[in-house]
Amino acid sequence: QLILARPSAGKQWYQRRVRGSRLRELAEQEKRIRTRLELQEVERQQLHIKAAKQQAEKEEDEKFRQEMLAKFANDDKIEQMNAQKRRMKQLEHRRAVEALIDDRRKRFEAEKAAEIQEIEEENERQRIRQKIIEEERQKLLQEHAAKLLGFMPKGVFRDGQDLSLFDEEFRTNFEPREVDYFDERNW
């Protein structure tokens, strides 16, 4: 007679733990893949929007060109002029239209450059603001850290540079000590 032994509770716990770990890894991997696919979709949409915008700008320029040529032709009644004068007038009109389009393009570029300049100025203001905040933080540390030694939470000192603001005695007292709890001198 064959008796099947039940797995021990520890083994069952371990198997559940391994299964849970695998499920978490699969979920994380699925999440990474989903995120990557979403980013690719967003990038594809942005490229599509950019292409559509460029196409719309080209169509708008062409429409503007045709409208202006028609307007100038109507103004000068090109149909009534002889062939040579007509060609000269059409060439003059094309140049005028191209100058108008070029002027529009320059205004657009100037507006874009102004926007970029504004963003750069804002970034510079933020950098200066962060510098002032950091200087004030260091000043507060210098003024009050010695009084609060032993009561400061983790993260007040970001790095060794913050500690370099203080004298050797403060740094020695601040550095974490390794304590041997089995040594009677530490009690």
Salt bridges, closest charged atoms under 4 A:
GLU30 OE2 - ARG34 NH2 2.59
GLU41 OE2 - ARG44 NH2 2.53
GLU60 OE2 - ARG104 NH2 2.91
ASP61 OD1 - ARG104 NH2 3.85
ASP61 OD2 - ARG105 NH2 3.56
GLU62 OE1 - ARG65 NH1 2.86
ASP75 OD2 - LYS71 NZ 3.16
ASP76 OD2 - LYS89 NZ 3.79
ASP76 OD2 - HIS93 NE2 2.72
GLU92 OE2 - LYS89 NZ 3.71
GLU98 OE2 - ARG65 NE 2.88
ASP102 OD2 - LYS106 NZ 3.32
ASP103 OD2 - ARG107 NE 3.98
GLU122 OE1 - ARG125 NH2 2.68
GLU124 OE2 - ARG127 NH2 2.53
GLU134 OE2 - ARG137 NH2 2.85
GLU134 OE1 - ARG158 NH1 2.68
GLU136 OE2 - LYS139 NZ 3.87
GLU143 OE1 - HIS144 NE2 3.46
ASP162 OD2 - ARG137 NH2 2.78
GLU168 OE1 - ARG171 NH2 3.14
ASP183 OD2 - ARG185 NH2 2.78
